[in-house]
Amino acid sequence: MTLEFRKARIPEEISALCEFDRRVFHDYPTDLFTPETWEELETWWMIADGETVGCSAIVRDVDYTGDPSPGTLYIMTTGVLPEYRNRGYGRAQKEWQIDYARRHGFRKIVTNCRQSNQRMIALNQDYGFRIREVDPGYYHEPTEAAVVLELELGRTPNAGRSEKQNLKTQR
């Protein structure tokens, strides 16, 4: 399998990003990003053997609250389309995100997810992320706490890293 990470073309691909968001997070309509939000994000498609299977959106030098945090890469969203789940694409995306942060000189990565999303919490922890805090009421409809996870890159093991994986980034 060949994985490719391609930067989304903004504004041309905003409608595709909104549709992707609806397909991935359909259970949480208030969590969906608006076109205006997508315009502000650095977004990367994950493409497996020519098929779009996932997406990552990141923000440089801010914390999950939106406050300035130099040296921090905030992963605002990570998604894999439902029909491609349970095939290792979440792991591939997490590895790419960590590699991206290292290549661009970030000192730490911060991300958050719904407290009920135990699979994503566990995946992050598999890569050395630690729970920094639980933010009650962060999410709405349904109201739910956010688990905020942080990875200090200077102390990160290469958990799950595969030398055989073919990851290609296009700019």
Rosetta blueprint (number, residue, H / E / L):
1 M L
2 T L
3 L E
4 E E
5 F E
6 R E
7 K E
8 A L
9 R L
10 I L
11 P L
12 E L
13 E L
14 I H
15 S H
16 A H
17 L H
18 C H
19 E H
20 F H
21 D H
22 R H
23 R H
24 V H
25 F L
26 H L
27 D L
28 Y L
29 P H
30 T H
31 D H
32 L L
33 F L
34 T L
35 P H
36 E H
37 T H
38 W H
39 E H
40 E H
41 L L
42 E E
43 T E
44 W E
45 W E
46 M E
47 I E
48 A E
49 D L
50 G L
51 E E
52 T E
53 V E
54 G E
55 C E
56 S E
57 A E
58 I E
59 V E
60 R E
61 D E
62 V E
63 D L
64 Y L
65 T L
66 G L
67 D L
68 P E
69 S E
70 P E
71 G E
72 T E
73 L E
74 Y E
75 I E
76 M E
77 T E
78 T E
79 G E
80 V E
81 L L
82 P H
83 E H
84 Y H
85 R L
86 N L
87 R L
88 G L
89 Y H
90 G H
91 R H
92 A H
93 Q H
94 K H
95 E H
96 W H
97 Q H
98 I H
99 D H
100 Y H
101 A H
102 R H
103 R H
104 H L
105 G L
106 F L
107 R L
108 K E
109 I E
110 V E
111 T E
112 N E
113 C E
114 R E
115 Q L
116 S L
117 N L
118 Q H
119 R H
120 M H
121 I H
122 A H
123 L H
124 N H
125 Q H
126 D H
127 Y L
128 G L
129 F L
130 R E
131 I E
132 R E
133 E E
134 V E
135 D E
136 P E
137 G E
138 Y E
139 Y E
140 H L
141 E L
142 P L
143 T L
144 E E
145 A E
146 A E
147 V E
148 V E
149 L E
150 E E
151 L E
152 E E
153 L H
154 G H
155 R H
156 T L
157 P L
158 N L
159 A L
160 G L
161 R L
162 S L
163 E L
164 K L
165 Q L
166 N L
167 L E
168 K E
169 T E
170 Q E
171 R L
